[in-house]
């Protein structure tokens, strides 16, 4: 199992990337408040992926995820 954190500015496409990998298709998304967590299997590798909201008010919480990924 591999752990991956997706961080970046708001509206950068983090959630779109997560669900493209998970579902294999583009989905309509809304701004992430908090996080989305999904397990993605790609080429026989298993990833637990955290998609963290990119709003300025949420960025201070990003570092709490780094030590666990």
CHARMM internal coordinates of N, CA and C (Angstrom, degrees):
IC EDIT
DIST 1 N 1 CA 1.4561
DIST 1 CA 1 C 1.5222
ANGL 1 N 1 CA 1 C 108.94
DIST 1 C 2 N 1.3056
ANGL 1 CA 1 C 2 N 115.33
DIHE 1 N 1 CA 1 C 2 N 133.04
DIST 2 N 2 CA 1.4552
ANGL 1 C 2 N 2 CA 122.03
DIHE 1 CA 1 C 2 N 2 CA 177.05
DIST 2 CA 2 C 1.5214
ANGL 2 N 2 CA 2 C 107.85
DIHE 1 C 2 N 2 CA 2 C -114.81
DIST 2 C 3 N 1.3046
ANGL 2 CA 2 C 3 N 116.36
DIHE 2 N 2 CA 2 C 3 N 144.74
DIST 3 N 3 CA 1.4622
ANGL 2 C 3 N 3 CA 121.44
DIHE 2 CA 2 C 3 N 3 CA 179.24
DIST 3 CA 3 C 1.5147
ANGL 3 N 3 CA 3 C 108.96
DIHE 2 C 3 N 3 CA 3 C -111.96
DIST 3 C 4 N 1.3322
ANGL 3 CA 3 C 4 N 116.28
DIHE 3 N 3 CA 3 C 4 N 135.67
DIST 4 N 4 CA 1.4521
ANGL 3 C 4 N 4 CA 121.97
DIHE 3 CA 3 C 4 N 4 CA -175.76
DIST 4 CA 4 C 1.5186
ANGL 4 N 4 CA 4 C 109.16
DIHE 3 C 4 N 4 CA 4 C -137.37
DIST 4 C 5 N 1.3228
ANGL 4 CA 4 C 5 N 116.53
DIHE 4 N 4 CA 4 C 5 N 132.07
DIST 5 N 5 CA 1.4563
ANGL 4 C 5 N 5 CA 122.14
DIHE 4 CA 4 C 5 N 5 CA 177.03
DIST 5 CA 5 C 1.5231
ANGL 5 N 5 CA 5 C 108.27
DIHE 4 C 5 N 5 CA 5 C -110.68
DIST 5 C 6 N 1.3324
ANGL 5 CA 5 C 6 N 116.22
DIHE 5 N 5 CA 5 C 6 N 126.62
DIST 6 N 6 CA 1.4595
ANGL 5 C 6 N 6 CA 121.82
DIHE 5 CA 5 C 6 N 6 CA 175.69
DIST 6 CA 6 C 1.5220
ANGL 6 N 6 CA 6 C 107.96
DIHE 5 C 6 N 6 CA 6 C -98.57
DIST 6 C 7 N 1.3165
ANGL 6 CA 6 C 7 N 116.82
DIHE 6 N 6 CA 6 C 7 N 113.57
DIST 7 N 7 CA 1.4617
ANGL 6 C 7 N 7 CA 121.24
DIHE 6 CA 6 C 7 N 7 CA 177.24
DIST 7 CA 7 C 1.5194
ANGL 7 N 7 CA 7 C 108.99
DIHE 6 C 7 N 7 CA 7 C -127.61
DIST 7 C 8 N 1.2981
ANGL 7 CA 7 C 8 N 115.72
DIHE 7 N 7 CA 7 C 8 N 152.81
DIST 8 N 8 CA 1.4527
ANGL 7 C 8 N 8 CA 121.47
DIHE 7 CA 7 C 8 N 8 CA 178.50
DIST 8 CA 8 C 1.5168
ANGL 8 N 8 CA 8 C 109.18
DIHE 7 C 8 N 8 CA 8 C 167.11
DIST 8 C 9 N 1.3002
ANGL 8 CA 8 C 9 N 115.15
DIHE 8 N 8 CA 8 C 9 N 176.04
DIST 9 N 9 CA 1.4556
ANGL 8 C 9 N 9 CA 120.38
DIHE 8 CA 8 C 9 N 9 CA -179.01
DIST 9 CA 9 C 1.5209
ANGL 9 N 9 CA 9 C 111.17
DIHE 8 C 9 N 9 CA 9 C -62.59
DIST 9 C 10 N 1.3337
ANGL 9 CA 9 C 10 N 115.68
DIHE 9 N 9 CA 9 C 10 N 156.55
DIST 10 N 10 CA 1.4543
ANGL 9 C 10 N 10 CA 119.69
DIHE 9 CA 9 C 10 N 10 CA 177.56
DIST 10 CA 10 C 1.5323
ANGL 10 N 10 CA 10 C 109.96
DIHE 9 C 10 N 10 CA 10 C -61.96
DIST 10 C 11 N 1.3128
ANGL 10 CA 10 C 11 N 115.29
DIHE 10 N 10 CA 10 C 11 N 145.48
DIST 11 N 11 CA 1.4729
ANGL 10 C 11 N 11 CA 123.87
DIHE 10 CA 10 C 11 N 11 CA -178.52
DIST 11 CA 11 C 1.5230
ANGL 11 N 11 CA 11 C 113.40
DIHE 10 C 11 N 11 CA 11 C 64.37
DIST 11 C 12 N 1.3349
ANGL 11 CA 11 C 12 N 117.76
DIHE 11 N 11 CA 11 C 12 N 26.16
DIST 12 N 12 CA 1.4649
ANGL 11 C 12 N 12 CA 120.94
DIHE 11 CA 11 C 12 N 12 CA -179.88
DIST 12 CA 12 C 1.5294
ANGL 12 N 12 CA 12 C 112.52
DIHE 11 C 12 N 12 CA 12 C -88.37
DIST 12 C 13 N 1.3389
ANGL 12 CA 12 C 13 N 118.17
DIHE 12 N 12 CA 12 C 13 N -15.39
DIST 13 N 13 CA 1.4578
ANGL 12 C 13 N 13 CA 120.92
DIHE 12 CA 12 C 13 N 13 CA 178.70
DIST 13 CA 13 C 1.5162
ANGL 13 N 13 CA 13 C 115.11
DIHE 12 C 13 N 13 CA 13 C 107.00
DIST 13 C 14 N 1.3252
ANGL 13 CA 13 C 14 N 118.18
DIHE 13 N 13 CA 13 C 14 N 14.06
DIST 14 N 14 CA 1.4675
ANGL 13 C 14 N 14 CA 121.10
DIHE 13 CA 13 C 14 N 14 CA -178.29
DIST 14 CA 14 C 1.5301
ANGL 14 N 14 CA 14 C 112.04
DIHE 13 C 14 N 14 CA 14 C -61.34
DIST 14 C 15 N 1.3130
ANGL 14 CA 14 C 15 N 116.97
DIHE 14 N 14 CA 14 C 15 N -46.67
DIST 15 N 15 CA 1.4618
ANGL 14 C 15 N 15 CA 121.10
DIHE 14 CA 14 C 15 N 15 CA -179.43
DIST 15 CA 15 C 1.5222
ANGL 15 N 15 CA 15 C 110.59
DIHE 14 C 15 N 15 CA 15 C -66.99
DIST 15 C 16 N 1.3107
ANGL 15 CA 15 C 16 N 117.30
DIHE 15 N 15 CA 15 C 16 N -38.70
DIST 16 N 16 CA 1.4625
ANGL 15 C 16 N 16 CA 121.42
DIHE 15 CA 15 C 16 N 16 CA 177.31
DIST 16 CA 16 C 1.5214
ANGL 16 N 16 CA 16 C 110.54
DIHE 15 C 16 N 16 CA 16 C -60.43
DIST 16 C 17 N 1.3198
ANGL 16 CA 16 C 17 N 117.30
DIHE 16 N 16 CA 16 C 17 N -44.14
DIST 17 N 17 CA 1.4692
ANGL 16 C 17 N 17 CA 121.29
DIHE 16 CA 16 C 17 N 17 CA 178.01
DIST 17 CA 17 C 1.5258
ANGL 17 N 17 CA 17 C 110.45
DIHE 16 C 17 N 17 CA 17 C -62.69
DIST 17 C 18 N 1.3294
ANGL 17 CA 17 C 18 N 117.02
DIHE 17 N 17 CA 17 C 18 N -45.93
DIST 18 N 18 CA 1.4642
ANGL 17 C 18 N 18 CA 120.75
DIHE 17 CA 17 C 18 N 18 CA -179.79
DIST 18 CA 18 C 1.5226
ANGL 18 N 18 CA 18 C 111.08
DIHE 17 C 18 N 18 CA 18 C -55.96
DIST 18 C 19 N 1.3252
ANGL 18 CA 18 C 19 N 117.32
DIHE 18 N 18 CA 18 C 19 N -51.00
DIST 19 N 19 CA 1.4596
ANGL 18 C 19 N 19 CA 119.93
DIHE 18 CA 18 C 19 N 19 CA -175.70
DIST 19 CA 19 C 1.5228
ANGL 19 N 19 CA 19 C 112.74
DIHE 18 C 19 N 19 CA 19 C -77.37
DIST 19 C 20 N 1.3143
ANGL 19 CA 19 C 20 N 118.53
DIHE 19 N 19 CA 19 C 20 N -22.53
DIST 20 N 20 CA 1.4673
ANGL 19 C 20 N 20 CA 120.61
DIHE 19 CA 19 C 20 N 20 CA 171.23
DIST 20 CA 20 C 1.5311
ANGL 20 N 20 CA 20 C 109.34
DIHE 19 C 20 N 20 CA 20 C -64.91
DIST 20 C 21 N 1.3265
ANGL 20 CA 20 C 21 N 116.57
DIHE 20 N 20 CA 20 C 21 N -43.04
DIST 21 N 21 CA 1.4667
ANGL 20 C 21 N 21 CA 120.50
DIHE 20 CA 20 C 21 N 21 CA 177.69
DIST 21 CA 21 C 1.5275
ANGL 21 N 21 CA 21 C 111.92
DIHE 20 C 21 N 21 CA 21 C -67.80
DIST 21 C 22 N 1.3201
ANGL 21 CA 21 C 22 N 116.75
DIHE 21 N 21 CA 21 C 22 N -39.97
DIST 22 N 22 CA 1.4622
ANGL 21 C 22 N 22 CA 121.14
DIHE 21 CA 21 C 22 N 22 CA -176.62
DIST 22 CA 22 C 1.5235
ANGL 22 N 22 CA 22 C 112.26
DIHE 21 C 22 N 22 CA 22 C -73.22
DIST 22 C 23 N 1.3266
ANGL 22 CA 22 C 23 N 116.94
DIHE 22 N 22 CA 22 C 23 N -46.80
DIST 23 N 23 CA 1.4599
ANGL 22 C 23 N 23 CA 121.63
DIHE 22 CA 22 C 23 N 23 CA -172.21
DIST 23 CA 23 C 1.5243
ANGL 23 N 23 CA 23 C 114.31
DIHE 22 C 23 N 23 CA 23 C -103.59
DIST 23 C 24 N 1.3344
ANGL 23 CA 23 C 24 N 116.24
DIHE 23 N 23 CA 23 C 24 N -16.56
DIST 24 N 24 CA 1.4534
ANGL 23 C 24 N 24 CA 119.51
DIHE 23 CA 23 C 24 N 24 CA -177.86
DIST 24 CA 24 C 1.5080
ANGL 24 N 24 CA 24 C 114.08
DIHE 23 C 24 N 24 CA 24 C 75.64
DIST 24 C 25 N 1.3201
ANGL 24 CA 24 C 25 N 116.65
DIHE 24 N 24 CA 24 C 25 N 18.90
DIST 25 N 25 CA 1.4631
ANGL 24 C 25 N 25 CA 120.31
DIHE 24 CA 24 C 25 N 25 CA 179.18
DIST 25 CA 25 C 1.5191
ANGL 25 N 25 CA 25 C 110.08
DIHE 24 C 25 N 25 CA 25 C -152.02
DIST 25 C 26 N 1.3110
ANGL 25 CA 25 C 26 N 115.39
DIHE 25 N 25 CA 25 C 26 N 158.19
DIST 26 N 26 CA 1.4641
ANGL 25 C 26 N 26 CA 120.56
DIHE 25 CA 25 C 26 N 26 CA 177.90
DIST 26 CA 26 C 1.5273
ANGL 26 N 26 CA 26 C 108.95
DIHE 25 C 26 N 26 CA 26 C -76.19
DIST 26 C 27 N 1.3128
ANGL 26 CA 26 C 27 N 116.52
DIHE 26 N 26 CA 26 C 27 N 139.63
DIST 27 N 27 CA 1.4614
ANGL 26 C 27 N 27 CA 121.65
DIHE 26 CA 26 C 27 N 27 CA 177.50
DIST 27 CA 27 C 1.5211
ANGL 27 N 27 CA 27 C 108.93
DIHE 26 C 27 N 27 CA 27 C -126.89
DIST 27 C 28 N 1.3200
ANGL 27 CA 27 C 28 N 115.43
DIHE 27 N 27 CA 27 C 28 N 155.06
DIST 28 N 28 CA 1.4577
ANGL 27 C 28 N 28 CA 120.00
DIHE 27 CA 27 C 28 N 28 CA 175.10
DIST 28 CA 28 C 1.5237
ANGL 28 N 28 CA 28 C 107.53
DIHE 27 C 28 N 28 CA 28 C -80.40
DIST 28 C 29 N 1.3135
ANGL 28 CA 28 C 29 N 116.84
DIHE 28 N 28 CA 28 C 29 N 132.87
DIST 29 N 29 CA 1.4642
ANGL 28 C 29 N 29 CA 120.65
DIHE 28 CA 28 C 29 N 29 CA -176.80
DIST 29 CA 29 C 1.5168
ANGL 29 N 29 CA 29 C 110.57
DIHE 28 C 29 N 29 CA 29 C -123.35
DIST 29 C 30 N 1.3068
ANGL 29 CA 29 C 30 N 114.38
DIHE 29 N 29 CA 29 C 30 N 165.34
DIST 30 N 30 CA 1.4625
ANGL 29 C 30 N 30 CA 123.26
DIHE 29 CA 29 C 30 N 30 CA 173.34
DIST 30 CA 30 C 1.5194
ANGL 30 N 30 CA 30 C 106.80
DIHE 29 C 30 N 30 CA 30 C -118.44
DIST 30 C 31 N 1.3227
ANGL 30 CA 30 C 31 N 117.87
DIHE 30 N 30 CA 30 C 31 N 162.44
DIST 31 N 31 CA 1.4691
ANGL 30 C 31 N 31 CA 119.20
DIHE 30 CA 30 C 31 N 31 CA 176.41
DIST 31 CA 31 C 1.5356
ANGL 31 N 31 CA 31 C 110.61
DIHE 30 C 31 N 31 CA 31 C -55.71
DIST 31 C 32 N 1.3180
ANGL 31 CA 31 C 32 N 115.89
DIHE 31 N 31 CA 31 C 32 N 135.70
DIST 32 N 32 CA 1.4613
ANGL 31 C 32 N 32 CA 121.64
DIHE 31 CA 31 C 32 N 32 CA -178.92
DIST 32 CA 32 C 1.5210
ANGL 32 N 32 CA 32 C 109.50
DIHE 31 C 32 N 32 CA 32 C -80.66
DIST 32 C 33 N 1.3155
ANGL 32 CA 32 C 33 N 115.82
DIHE 32 N 32 CA 32 C 33 N 120.55
DIST 33 N 33 CA 1.4595
ANGL 32 C 33 N 33 CA 121.69
DIHE 32 CA 32 C 33 N 33 CA 174.18
DIST 33 CA 33 C 1.5214
ANGL 33 N 33 CA 33 C 105.31
DIHE 32 C 33 N 33 CA 33 C -105.51
DIST 33 C 34 N 1.3146
ANGL 33 CA 33 C 34 N 116.44
DIHE 33 N 33 CA 33 C 34 N 109.10
DIST 34 N 34 CA 1.4598
ANGL 33 C 34 N 34 CA 120.46
DIHE 33 CA 33 C 34 N 34 CA -173.52
DIST 34 CA 34 C 1.5082
ANGL 34 N 34 CA 34 C 109.47
DIHE 33 C 34 N 34 CA 34 C 94.57
DIST 34 C 35 N 1.3472
ANGL 34 CA 34 C 35 N 116.74
DIHE 34 N 34 CA 34 C 35 N -115.05
DIST 35 N 35 CA 1.4650
ANGL 34 C 35 N 35 CA 119.00
DIHE 34 CA 34 C 35 N 35 CA -177.60
DIST 35 CA 35 C 1.5230
ANGL 35 N 35 CA 35 C 111.26
DIHE 34 C 35 N 35 CA 35 C -154.34
DIST 35 C 36 N 1.3132
ANGL 35 CA 35 C 36 N 114.97
DIHE 35 N 35 CA 35 C 36 N 162.29
DIST 36 N 36 CA 1.4643
ANGL 35 C 36 N 36 CA 123.71
DIHE 35 CA 35 C 36 N 36 CA 168.84
DIST 36 CA 36 C 1.5243
ANGL 36 N 36 CA 36 C 105.72
DIHE 35 C 36 N 36 CA 36 C -118.29
DIST 36 C 37 N 1.3137
ANGL 36 CA 36 C 37 N 117.20
DIHE 36 N 36 CA 36 C 37 N 136.47
DIST 37 N 37 CA 1.4640
ANGL 36 C 37 N 37 CA 121.47
DIHE 36 CA 36 C 37 N 37 CA 178.73
DIST 37 CA 37 C 1.5225
ANGL 37 N 37 CA 37 C 107.82
DIHE 36 C 37 N 37 CA 37 C -126.44
DIST 37 C 38 N 1.3250
ANGL 37 CA 37 C 38 N 115.99
DIHE 37 N 37 CA 37 C 38 N 127.02
DIST 38 N 38 CA 1.4641
ANGL 37 C 38 N 38 CA 121.27
DIHE 37 CA 37 C 38 N 38 CA -179.67
DIST 38 CA 38 C 1.5211
ANGL 38 N 38 CA 38 C 109.52
DIHE 37 C 38 N 38 CA 38 C -140.72
DIST 38 C 39 N 1.3246
ANGL 38 CA 38 C 39 N 115.51
DIHE 38 N 38 CA 38 C 39 N 153.76
DIST 39 N 39 CA 1.4588
ANGL 38 C 39 N 39 CA 121.36
DIHE 38 CA 38 C 39 N 39 CA 172.09
DIST 39 CA 39 C 1.5257
ANGL 39 N 39 CA 39 C 107.49
DIHE 38 C 39 N 39 CA 39 C -101.70
DIST 39 C 40 N 1.3135
ANGL 39 CA 39 C 40 N 116.05
DIHE 39 N 39 CA 39 C 40 N 125.34
DIST 40 N 40 CA 1.4600
ANGL 39 C 40 N 40 CA 122.28
DIHE 39 CA 39 C 40 N 40 CA -177.94
DIST 40 CA 40 C 1.5221
ANGL 40 N 40 CA 40 C 108.58
DIHE 39 C 40 N 40 CA 40 C -119.65
DIST 40 C 41 N 1.3303
ANGL 40 CA 40 C 41 N 116.62
DIHE 40 N 40 CA 40 C 41 N 130.95
DIST 41 N 41 CA 1.4624
ANGL 40 C 41 N 41 CA 121.36
DIHE 40 CA 40 C 41 N 41 CA 174.48
DIST 41 CA 41 C 1.5224
ANGL 41 N 41 CA 41 C 106.99
DIHE 40 C 41 N 41 CA 41 C -107.33
DIST 41 C 42 N 1.3131
ANGL 41 CA 41 C 42 N 115.42
DIHE 41 N 41 CA 41 C 42 N 125.80
DIST 42 N 42 CA 1.4626
ANGL 41 C 42 N 42 CA 122.17
DIHE 41 CA 41 C 42 N 42 CA -178.38
DIST 42 CA 42 C 1.5206
ANGL 42 N 42 CA 42 C 108.44
DIHE 41 C 42 N 42 CA 42 C -139.30
DIST 42 C 43 N 1.3272
ANGL 42 CA 42 C 43 N 116.35
DIHE 42 N 42 CA 42 C 43 N 120.80
DIST 43 N 43 CA 1.4672
ANGL 42 C 43 N 43 CA 122.18
DIHE 42 CA 42 C 43 N 43 CA 179.91
DIST 43 CA 43 C 1.5357
ANGL 43 N 43 CA 43 C 112.19
DIHE 42 C 43 N 43 CA 43 C 49.89
DIST 43 C 44 N 1.3027
ANGL 43 CA 43 C 44 N 116.10
DIHE 43 N 43 CA 43 C 44 N 49.03
DIST 44 N 44 CA 1.4722
ANGL 43 C 44 N 44 CA 123.39
DIHE 43 CA 43 C 44 N 44 CA 179.07
DIST 44 CA 44 C 1.5254
ANGL 44 N 44 CA 44 C 113.71
DIHE 43 C 44 N 44 CA 44 C 64.63
DIST 44 C 45 N 1.3110
ANGL 44 CA 44 C 45 N 118.00
DIHE 44 N 44 CA 44 C 45 N 15.93
DIST 45 N 45 CA 1.4652
ANGL 44 C 45 N 45 CA 122.49
DIHE 44 CA 44 C 45 N 45 CA 174.00
DIST 45 CA 45 C 1.5198
ANGL 45 N 45 CA 45 C 108.03
DIHE 44 C 45 N 45 CA 45 C -109.86
DIST 45 C 46 N 1.3263
ANGL 45 CA 45 C 46 N 115.56
DIHE 45 N 45 CA 45 C 46 N 139.44
DIST 46 N 46 CA 1.4602
ANGL 45 C 46 N 46 CA 120.31
DIHE 45 CA 45 C 46 N 46 CA -179.50
DIST 46 CA 46 C 1.5216
ANGL 46 N 46 CA 46 C 109.20
DIHE 45 C 46 N 46 CA 46 C -107.88
DIST 46 C 47 N 1.3293
ANGL 46 CA 46 C 47 N 115.79
DIHE 46 N 46 CA 46 C 47 N 127.09
DIST 47 N 47 CA 1.4570
ANGL 46 C 47 N 47 CA 122.65
DIHE 46 CA 46 C 47 N 47 CA 179.83
DIST 47 CA 47 C 1.5205
ANGL 47 N 47 CA 47 C 109.53
DIHE 46 C 47 N 47 CA 47 C -120.47
DIST 47 C 48 N 1.3114
ANGL 47 CA 47 C 48 N 116.83
DIHE 47 N 47 CA 47 C 48 N 135.26
DIST 48 N 48 CA 1.4532
ANGL 47 C 48 N 48 CA 121.61
DIHE 47 CA 47 C 48 N 48 CA 165.07
DIST 48 CA 48 C 1.5205
ANGL 48 N 48 CA 48 C 104.57
DIHE 47 C 48 N 48 CA 48 C -100.01
DIST 48 C 49 N 1.3311
ANGL 48 CA 48 C 49 N 115.43
DIHE 48 N 48 CA 48 C 49 N 120.58
DIST 49 N 49 CA 1.4644
ANGL 48 C 49 N 49 CA 120.31
DIHE 48 CA 48 C 49 N 49 CA -173.05
DIST 49 CA 49 C 1.5226
ANGL 49 N 49 CA 49 C 110.51
DIHE 48 C 49 N 49 CA 49 C -117.05
DIST 49 C 50 N 1.3262
ANGL 49 CA 49 C 50 N 114.93
DIHE 49 N 49 CA 49 C 50 N 128.59
DIST 50 N 50 CA 1.4522
ANGL 49 C 50 N 50 CA 122.22
DIHE 49 CA 49 C 50 N 50 CA 174.43
DIST 50 CA 50 C 1.5222
ANGL 50 N 50 CA 50 C 107.76
DIHE 49 C 50 N 50 CA 50 C -104.92
DIST 50 C 51 N 1.3097
ANGL 50 CA 50 C 51 N 116.03
DIHE 50 N 50 CA 50 C 51 N 122.89
DIST 51 N 51 CA 1.4598
ANGL 50 C 51 N 51 CA 123.43
DIHE 50 CA 50 C 51 N 51 CA 175.78
DIST 51 CA 51 C 1.5265
ANGL 51 N 51 CA 51 C 105.82
DIHE 50 C 51 N 51 CA 51 C -105.04
DIST 51 C 52 N 1.3294
ANGL 51 CA 51 C 52 N 116.31
DIHE 51 N 51 CA 51 C 52 N 108.72
DIST 52 N 52 CA 1.4625
ANGL 51 C 52 N 52 CA 120.71
DIHE 51 CA 51 C 52 N 52 CA -175.13
DIST 52 CA 52 C 1.5217
ANGL 52 N 52 CA 52 C 110.90
DIHE 51 C 52 N 52 CA 52 C -97.37
DIST 52 C 53 N 1.3231
ANGL 52 CA 52 C 53 N 115.57
DIHE 52 N 52 CA 52 C 53 N 139.61
DIST 53 N 53 CA 1.4587
ANGL 52 C 53 N 53 CA 120.37
DIHE 52 CA 52 C 53 N 53 CA 177.25
DIST 53 CA 53 C 1.5190
ANGL 53 N 53 CA 53 C 111.05
DIHE 52 C 53 N 53 CA 53 C -57.65
DIST 53 C 54 N 1.3308
ANGL 53 CA 53 C 54 N 116.25
DIHE 53 N 53 CA 53 C 54 N 144.39
DIST 54 N 54 CA 1.4599
ANGL 53 C 54 N 54 CA 120.57
DIHE 53 CA 53 C 54 N 54 CA -174.27
DIST 54 CA 54 C 1.5152
ANGL 54 N 54 CA 54 C 115.43
DIHE 53 C 54 N 54 CA 54 C -101.84
DIST 54 C 55 N 1.3259
ANGL 54 CA 54 C 55 N 117.78
DIHE 54 N 54 CA 54 C 55 N 2.03
DIST 55 N 55 CA 1.4561
ANGL 54 C 55 N 55 CA 119.39
DIHE 54 CA 54 C 55 N 55 CA -179.45
DIST 55 CA 55 C 1.5259
ANGL 55 N 55 CA 55 C 110.99
DIHE 54 C 55 N 55 CA 55 C -62.09
DIST 55 C 56 N 1.3053
ANGL 55 CA 55 C 56 N 115.43
DIHE 55 N 55 CA 55 C 56 N 148.60
DIST 56 N 56 CA 1.4672
ANGL 55 C 56 N 56 CA 121.66
DIHE 55 CA 55 C 56 N 56 CA -178.77
DIST 56 CA 56 C 1.5277
ANGL 56 N 56 CA 56 C 111.46
DIHE 55 C 56 N 56 CA 56 C -50.70
DIST 56 C 57 N 1.3203
ANGL 56 CA 56 C 57 N 117.15
DIHE 56 N 56 CA 56 C 57 N -41.41
DIST 57 N 57 CA 1.4675
ANGL 56 C 57 N 57 CA 120.71
DIHE 56 CA 56 C 57 N 57 CA -176.86
DIST 57 CA 57 C 1.5283
ANGL 57 N 57 CA 57 C 112.83
DIHE 56 C 57 N 57 CA 57 C -68.19
DIST 57 C 58 N 1.3278
ANGL 57 CA 57 C 58 N 118.36
DIHE 57 N 57 CA 57 C 58 N -18.27
DIST 58 N 58 CA 1.4670
ANGL 57 C 58 N 58 CA 121.65
DIHE 57 CA 57 C 58 N 58 CA -178.28
DIST 58 CA 58 C 1.5242
ANGL 58 N 58 CA 58 C 113.26
DIHE 57 C 58 N 58 CA 58 C -98.33
DIST 58 C 59 N 1.3110
ANGL 58 CA 58 C 59 N 117.93
DIHE 58 N 58 CA 58 C 59 N -14.39
DIST 59 N 59 CA 1.4678
ANGL 58 C 59 N 59 CA 121.26
DIHE 58 CA 58 C 59 N 59 CA -172.81
DIST 59 CA 59 C 1.5232
ANGL 59 N 59 CA 59 C 113.68
DIHE 58 C 59 N 59 CA 59 C -64.19
DIST 59 C 60 N 1.3151
ANGL 59 CA 59 C 60 N 117.77
DIHE 59 N 59 CA 59 C 60 N -29.09
DIST 60 N 60 CA 1.4681
ANGL 59 C 60 N 60 CA 119.65
DIHE 59 CA 59 C 60 N 60 CA -179.26
DIST 60 CA 60 C 1.5303
ANGL 60 N 60 CA 60 C 111.49
DIHE 59 C 60 N 60 CA 60 C -65.38
DIST 60 C 61 N 1.3216
ANGL 60 CA 60 C 61 N 118.11
DIHE 60 N 60 CA 60 C 61 N -20.36
DIST 61 N 61 CA 1.4674
ANGL 60 C 61 N 61 CA 121.64
DIHE 60 CA 60 C 61 N 61 CA 179.72
DIST 61 CA 61 C 1.5241
ANGL 61 N 61 CA 61 C 112.71
DIHE 60 C 61 N 61 CA 61 C -85.82
DIST 61 C 62 N 1.3224
ANGL 61 CA 61 C 62 N 118.56
DIHE 61 N 61 CA 61 C 62 N -11.31
DIST 62 N 62 CA 1.4661
ANGL 61 C 62 N 62 CA 121.18
DIHE 61 CA 61 C 62 N 62 CA -176.10
DIST 62 CA 62 C 1.5234
ANGL 62 N 62 CA 62 C 112.08
DIHE 61 C 62 N 62 CA 62 C -56.02
DIST 62 C 63 N 1.3364
ANGL 62 CA 62 C 63 N 117.13
DIHE 62 N 62 CA 62 C 63 N -43.47
DIST 63 N 63 CA 1.4730
ANGL 62 C 63 N 63 CA 119.35
DIHE 62 CA 62 C 63 N 63 CA -173.51
DIST 63 CA 63 C 1.5268
ANGL 63 N 63 CA 63 C 112.86
DIHE 62 C 63 N 63 CA 63 C -62.72
DIST 63 C 64 N 1.3250
ANGL 63 CA 63 C 64 N 119.25
DIHE 63 N 63 CA 63 C 64 N -21.34
DIST 64 N 64 CA 1.4619
ANGL 63 C 64 N 64 CA 120.24
DIHE 63 CA 63 C 64 N 64 CA 178.22
DIST 64 CA 64 C 1.5259
ANGL 64 N 64 CA 64 C 111.58
DIHE 63 C 64 N 64 CA 64 C -68.30
DIST 64 C 65 N 1.3102
ANGL 64 CA 64 C 65 N 117.46
DIHE 64 N 64 CA 64 C 65 N -21.62
DIST 65 N 65 CA 1.4608
ANGL 64 C 65 N 65 CA 121.73
DIHE 64 CA 64 C 65 N 65 CA 179.53
DIST 65 CA 65 C 1.5219
ANGL 65 N 65 CA 65 C 112.52
DIHE 64 C 65 N 65 CA 65 C -87.32
DIST 65 C 66 N 1.3198
ANGL 65 CA 65 C 66 N 117.85
DIHE 65 N 65 CA 65 C 66 N -23.39
DIST 66 N 66 CA 1.4657
ANGL 65 C 66 N 66 CA 121.28
DIHE 65 CA 65 C 66 N 66 CA -174.77
DIST 66 CA 66 C 1.5263
ANGL 66 N 66 CA 66 C 113.03
DIHE 65 C 66 N 66 CA 66 C -62.18
DIST 66 C 67 N 1.3085
ANGL 66 CA 66 C 67 N 118.36
DIHE 66 N 66 CA 66 C 67 N -41.02
DIST 67 N 67 CA 1.4649
ANGL 66 C 67 N 67 CA 120.79
DIHE 66 CA 66 C 67 N 67 CA -175.83
DIST 67 CA 67 C 1.5228
ANGL 67 N 67 CA 67 C 112.42
DIHE 66 C 67 N 67 CA 67 C -68.94
DIST 67 C 68 N 1.3218
ANGL 67 CA 67 C 68 N 117.12
DIHE 67 N 67 CA 67 C 68 N -20.78
DIST 68 N 68 CA 1.4645
ANGL 67 C 68 N 68 CA 120.87
DIHE 67 CA 67 C 68 N 68 CA -178.54
DIST 68 CA 68 C 1.5199
ANGL 68 N 68 CA 68 C 113.25
DIHE 67 C 68 N 68 CA 68 C -100.55
DIST 68 C 69 N 1.3209
ANGL 68 CA 68 C 69 N 117.62
DIHE 68 N 68 CA 68 C 69 N 10.57
DIST 69 N 69 CA 1.4669
ANGL 68 C 69 N 69 CA 118.92
DIHE 68 CA 68 C 69 N 69 CA -178.01
DIST 69 CA 69 C 1.5144
ANGL 69 N 69 CA 69 C 110.58
DIHE 68 C 69 N 69 CA 69 C -127.69
END
COOR INIT
IC SEED 1 N 1 CA 1 C
IC BUILD
